[in-house]
Amino acid sequence: MIKLFGAVFILVATTWAGFEAAKHLSERTRQLRQLKVALQSLEAEIMYAHTPLTLAAENIAKQMPKPLSCFFDSFAKRLVKGHTSVKVAWDESLQEVWKLTAFKQGELEVLKQFGETLGQHDRVSQQKHIKLTLTHLEREETDAVDRQNRYERMVKSLGFLSGLLLVILLM
């Protein structure tokens, strides 16, 4: 009876681990799409509403789900304090929220590059930088979707099958 209970526990635990790993793959794609929407909203706020960057970040924070809302909220709060430049506020907000996201190093580099140009140009140039960032994020999203399609089912199956192997070896 105890062996059976242990075997079921091992199988459930490894299957759960496989599903969590697969969730991380799908979470990355979802968050990339949300980030693209957030940057498009930022573009609209800057270009058409002529909203100051602080208010634009606050508005986007209200519209986005976590963890992106936390990022834009942190960015807006750092701008309101006024102790740092836009670039430093962007970088510090990225570092603060980065561990909550499913993003990879490629997305971090794209966002850091965008942060270096944010708030330093006129509206038209800023729009070009946002479009460039969106293009880079589109490439990252394509990679994320490819990885998700390629590995999601495999990771789920691997979790279950590794548990099954472990149970067979221990019996």
Backbone torsions as a table, in degrees:
resi	resn	phi	psi	omega
1	MET	NA	-44.3	-179.9
2	ILE	-67.5	-37.2	177.8
3	LYS	-61.8	-42.8	-179.7
4	LEU	-64.7	-43.5	178.2
5	PHE	-62.0	-43.2	177.9
6	GLY	-63.5	-40.6	179.7
7	ALA	-64.1	-43.1	178.9
8	VAL	-65.0	-41.4	179.3
9	PHE	-61.5	-45.1	178.9
10	ILE	-62.3	-44.2	-179.2
11	LEU	-64.0	-42.6	179.1
12	VAL	-66.4	-42.3	-177.7
13	ALA	-64.9	-45.0	-178.6
14	THR	-71.9	-33.7	176.2
15	THR	-65.8	-42.8	177.3
16	TRP	-60.7	-42.2	178.3
17	ALA	-61.7	-40.0	177.3
18	GLY	-64.0	-41.4	178.8
19	PHE	-68.6	-35.4	176.6
20	GLU	-65.1	-41.5	177.9
21	ALA	-64.3	-39.4	178.0
22	ALA	-67.8	-35.2	178.6
23	LYS	-63.1	-36.9	178.7
24	HIS	-61.8	-37.9	178.2
25	LEU	-64.8	-44.7	-179.1
26	SER	-73.8	-30.3	179.0
27	GLU	-65.0	-37.9	179.2
28	ARG	-61.1	-45.4	-179.6
29	THR	-64.0	-42.9	-179.7
30	ARG	-63.2	-44.2	-179.2
31	GLN	-67.8	-33.7	176.2
32	LEU	-64.4	-40.9	177.5
33	ARG	-63.4	-42.5	179.0
34	GLN	-64.3	-38.3	178.8
35	LEU	-64.9	-39.6	177.4
36	LYS	-63.3	-40.8	177.5
37	VAL	-63.9	-40.5	179.6
38	ALA	-63.0	-42.8	179.2
39	LEU	-68.5	-34.0	175.5
40	GLN	-66.7	-37.4	175.9
41	SER	-65.6	-39.8	177.5
42	LEU	-62.0	-41.5	177.7
43	GLU	-61.0	-44.4	180.0
44	ALA	-65.0	-40.6	179.2
45	GLU	-62.6	-41.8	-177.7
46	ILE	-73.6	-48.0	-171.6
47	MET	-76.6	-45.5	-168.9
48	TYR	-103.2	-36.1	-178.6
49	ALA	-92.4	-11.7	-178.7
50	HIS	54.1	37.9	-178.0
51	THR	-80.2	137.1	173.8
52	PRO	-60.9	153.2	-174.1
53	LEU	-58.1	-38.3	-180.0
54	THR	-62.7	-48.1	179.3
55	LEU	-67.6	-36.5	178.2
56	ALA	-62.4	-43.7	178.9
57	ALA	-64.3	-39.9	177.8
58	GLU	-63.8	-42.7	178.7
59	ASN	-62.5	-42.8	-179.7
60	ILE	-67.2	-37.4	178.4
61	ALA	-60.7	-35.1	179.2
62	LYS	-72.1	-28.0	-175.3
63	GLN	-86.6	-29.5	-171.8
64	MET	-91.6	151.4	172.3
65	PRO	-80.1	168.1	177.0
66	LYS	-68.1	149.4	4.6
67	PRO	-89.0	-6.0	-178.7
68	LEU	-66.9	-33.1	177.4
69	SER	-64.3	-37.7	177.7
70	CYS	-63.9	-39.0	-180.0
71	PHE	-63.8	-51.4	-177.3
72	PHE	-69.1	-32.4	175.8
73	ASP	-65.4	-44.9	178.1
74	SER	-62.6	-41.5	178.7
75	PHE	-61.8	-45.6	-179.6
76	ALA	-63.9	-40.9	-180.0
77	LYS	-65.3	-38.6	178.4
78	ARG	-66.8	-36.5	177.9
79	LEU	-68.6	-37.6	-179.9
80	VAL	-64.7	-39.3	178.3
81	LYS	-59.7	-36.8	174.8
82	GLY	74.7	9.4	-178.6
83	HIS	-81.9	-15.9	-175.2
84	THR	-128.5	168.9	175.3
85	SER	-79.0	170.5	178.9
86	VAL	-62.2	-42.0	-179.7
87	LYS	-61.4	-46.0	-179.3
88	VAL	-65.9	-42.3	178.4
89	ALA	-61.8	-41.7	178.6
90	TRP	-62.9	-48.9	-178.4
91	ASP	-63.7	-43.2	179.7
92	GLU	-65.1	-38.6	177.8
93	SER	-66.4	-39.9	176.7
94	LEU	-60.2	-47.4	-179.0
95	GLN	-63.6	-37.0	-178.4
96	GLU	-66.8	-42.1	-172.6
97	VAL	-96.8	-11.5	-172.5
98	TRP	-55.0	-41.6	-176.1
99	LYS	-68.2	-16.9	179.2
100	LEU	-86.4	-12.7	-176.3
101	THR	-95.4	169.8	176.2
102	ALA	-102.5	13.7	-176.2
103	PHE	-71.9	156.7	176.8
104	LYS	-102.5	-178.1	-177.2
105	GLN	-62.7	-34.2	-179.9
106	GLY	-60.3	-43.4	178.6
107	GLU	-66.6	-37.3	178.4
108	LEU	-61.2	-43.9	179.9
109	GLU	-64.3	-42.3	179.1
110	VAL	-61.7	-44.4	-179.0
111	LEU	-69.5	-34.6	176.5
112	LYS	-66.0	-42.5	178.0
113	GLN	-62.4	-40.5	178.5
114	PHE	-64.4	-40.5	179.8
115	GLY	-61.6	-28.8	179.2
116	GLU	-69.2	-27.5	-178.0
117	THR	-98.5	-14.1	-174.2
118	LEU	-64.5	127.9	175.8
119	GLY	78.5	6.2	-177.2
120	GLN	-106.7	-3.9	-175.2
121	HIS	-127.3	172.2	174.1
122	ASP	-72.9	174.1	-173.8
123	ARG	-60.8	-41.3	-177.8
124	VAL	-66.1	-44.7	177.7
125	SER	-65.7	-38.0	178.3
126	GLN	-62.8	-38.9	177.7
127	GLN	-62.2	-40.4	178.3
128	LYS	-63.3	-39.9	178.9
129	HIS	-67.3	-36.4	177.3
130	ILE	-66.2	-43.1	178.4
131	LYS	-61.9	-40.7	177.8
132	LEU	-63.1	-43.5	178.3
133	THR	-63.4	-41.0	177.6
134	LEU	-62.5	-36.0	177.1
135	THR	-64.7	-43.8	177.9
136	HIS	-64.3	-40.4	179.6
137	LEU	-68.8	-30.9	175.3
138	GLU	-62.5	-42.4	177.1
139	ARG	-62.6	-43.3	178.5
140	GLU	-65.1	-36.9	178.7
141	GLU	-66.8	-39.6	176.6
142	THR	-59.7	-43.0	177.1
143	ASP	-63.2	-41.8	-179.1
144	ALA	-65.6	-41.6	178.6
145	VAL	-65.2	-41.2	177.8
146	ASP	-60.8	-46.5	178.5
147	ARG	-63.8	-40.0	180.0
148	GLN	-63.6	-47.0	179.8
149	ASN	-63.2	-37.0	-176.0
150	ARG	-77.4	-39.1	-168.3
151	TYR	-112.0	-15.7	-172.7
152	GLU	-61.3	-52.3	179.4
153	ARG	-64.0	-38.0	-178.7
154	MET	-63.9	-42.0	-178.2
155	VAL	-66.6	-40.2	176.9
156	LYS	-62.0	-47.3	179.5
157	SER	-64.5	-39.6	179.9
158	LEU	-62.1	-38.7	176.9
159	GLY	-60.8	-48.9	180.0
160	PHE	-65.0	-47.1	-176.3
161	LEU	-68.1	-34.2	176.8
162	SER	-67.5	-36.1	175.1
163	GLY	-65.3	-41.9	178.0
164	LEU	-62.6	-42.4	177.2
165	LEU	-62.6	-43.2	179.8
166	LEU	-63.5	-40.6	178.5
167	VAL	-64.8	-43.8	179.2
168	ILE	-63.1	-42.9	179.8
169	LEU	-65.7	-33.7	-178.1
170	LEU	-83.7	-16.5	-179.8
171	MET	-76.6	NA	NA
